Amino acid sequence: MLTFACVMALLGAWVDDKAIDARIGRATAEVVSSSSGRTVIRFVTPDGAVHSPQRGVLYPRGLEPGQLVRVEYDRSDPDLVRVADRDFELGLLPVAVGVAAVWLVLTPPALWLRRRPVVTLMPKS
């Protein structure tokens, strides 16, 4: 189940990247706040509209409040925004290492449990 969830997360990031690449807009954004859950940014599109996506920015690693950063966004949906020159590939190594570690830790006990004889607690008649 964990492997499936990780693959789906990467697939979702890839789909978001493709949407941005299809209708790419570029801007300079200010990092408003940064937490482990999300990094909030604010940027202005060419039409003068100020955007601060509620979901935060994609691929925010290393951003600090007050920092100016180049971003790329979907012109038809400016709330879909990523840090420039970053994409889903940033998640490949961490996800692969995490999934491999879980499988390495959980496989031996699972194999051991499969080899044990099944004990049933049936009352003697």
C-alpha positions as CSV (number, residue, x, y, z in Angstrom):
1,M,0.0,0.0,0.0
2,L,2.9,2.4,0.8
3,T,4.5,1.6,-2.5
4,F,1.3,2.4,-4.3
5,A,0.8,5.7,-2.4
6,C,4.4,6.8,-3.2
7,V,4.0,5.9,-6.9
8,M,0.7,7.8,-7.0
9,A,2.3,10.9,-5.4
10,L,5.1,10.9,-8.0
11,L,2.5,10.4,-10.8
12,G,0.5,13.4,-9.4
13,A,3.6,15.6,-9.4
14,W,4.4,14.5,-12.9
15,V,0.8,15.4,-14.0
16,D,1.1,18.9,-12.3
17,D,4.5,19.4,-14.1
18,K,3.0,18.6,-17.5
19,A,0.1,21.1,-16.9
20,I,2.6,23.8,-16.0
21,D,4.8,23.0,-19.0
22,A,1.8,23.1,-21.4
23,R,0.9,26.7,-20.5
24,I,4.0,28.0,-18.7
25,G,4.2,31.4,-17.1
26,R,7.2,32.7,-15.2
27,A,7.5,35.2,-12.4
28,T,9.5,36.1,-9.4
29,A,7.9,35.2,-6.1
30,E,8.5,36.2,-2.5
31,V,8.5,33.4,0.1
32,V,5.9,34.5,2.7
33,S,6.2,31.6,5.1
34,S,7.7,28.1,5.3
35,S,6.8,25.1,7.4
36,S,7.1,21.4,7.1
37,G,3.5,21.2,5.6
38,R,3.8,23.9,2.9
39,T,5.7,26.9,1.7
40,V,3.5,30.0,0.9
41,I,4.6,32.4,-1.8
42,R,3.3,35.5,-3.4
43,F,3.8,36.6,-7.0
44,V,2.3,38.9,-9.6
45,T,1.2,37.7,-13.1
46,P,1.6,40.0,-16.1
47,D,-2.1,41.1,-15.8
48,G,-1.2,42.6,-12.4
49,A,-3.0,40.0,-10.3
50,V,-1.3,39.0,-7.1
51,H,-1.4,35.2,-6.4
52,S,-0.7,33.3,-3.2
53,P,-1.6,29.7,-3.8
54,Q,-3.3,28.1,-0.9
55,R,-1.6,24.7,-1.5
56,G,1.8,26.5,-1.5
57,V,4.5,26.0,-4.0
58,L,5.7,22.6,-5.4
59,Y,9.3,21.5,-4.6
60,P,10.0,24.1,-1.9
61,R,13.0,22.6,-0.3
62,G,15.5,25.1,1.0
63,L,13.3,28.2,0.7
64,E,13.3,30.8,3.6
65,P,10.7,33.5,4.4
66,G,11.7,36.8,2.7
67,Q,13.6,35.1,-0.1
68,L,12.9,35.9,-3.7
69,V,12.7,32.9,-6.0
70,R,11.9,32.3,-9.7
71,V,8.7,30.3,-10.2
72,E,6.9,28.7,-13.1
73,Y,3.1,28.5,-13.1
74,D,0.2,27.3,-15.2
75,R,-1.2,30.4,-16.9
76,S,-4.7,28.9,-16.9
77,D,-4.4,28.1,-13.2
78,P,-1.9,30.4,-11.4
79,D,-2.4,28.5,-8.2
80,L,-0.5,25.6,-9.7
81,V,3.1,26.8,-9.3
82,R,6.5,25.3,-8.8
83,V,10.0,26.6,-8.1
84,A,11.7,27.2,-11.5
85,D,14.1,24.5,-12.7
86,R,12.6,21.9,-10.3
87,D,10.3,19.0,-11.2
88,F,9.0,15.6,-10.0
89,E,12.4,14.0,-10.6
90,L,13.5,15.6,-7.3
91,G,11.2,13.1,-5.5
92,L,12.5,10.0,-7.3
93,L,15.5,9.3,-5.2
94,P,13.9,10.0,-1.8
95,V,10.8,7.9,-2.6
96,A,12.9,5.0,-4.0
97,V,15.1,5.0,-0.9
98,G,12.1,5.2,1.4
99,V,10.2,2.4,-0.3
100,A,13.3,0.2,-0.5
101,A,14.0,0.8,3.2
102,V,10.4,-0.2,4.2
103,W,10.6,-3.3,2.0
104,L,14.0,-4.3,3.5
105,V,12.7,-3.9,7.0
106,L,9.4,-5.6,6.6
107,T,10.2,-8.4,4.2
108,P,12.2,-10.6,6.7
109,P,9.5,-10.6,9.4
110,A,6.8,-11.3,6.7
111,L,8.7,-14.3,5.4
112,W,9.3,-15.6,8.9
113,L,5.6,-15.3,9.7
114,R,4.7,-17.2,6.5
115,R,7.0,-20.1,7.5
116,R,5.5,-20.6,10.9
117,P,2.9,-23.3,11.3
118,V,-0.6,-22.1,11.7
119,V,-1.8,-22.8,15.2
120,T,-5.5,-23.1,15.7
121,L,-7.2,-22.9,19.1
122,M,-9.9,-25.5,18.7
123,P,-11.5,-26.9,21.8
124,K,-11.1,-30.6,22.3
125,S,-14.3,-32.5,22.1
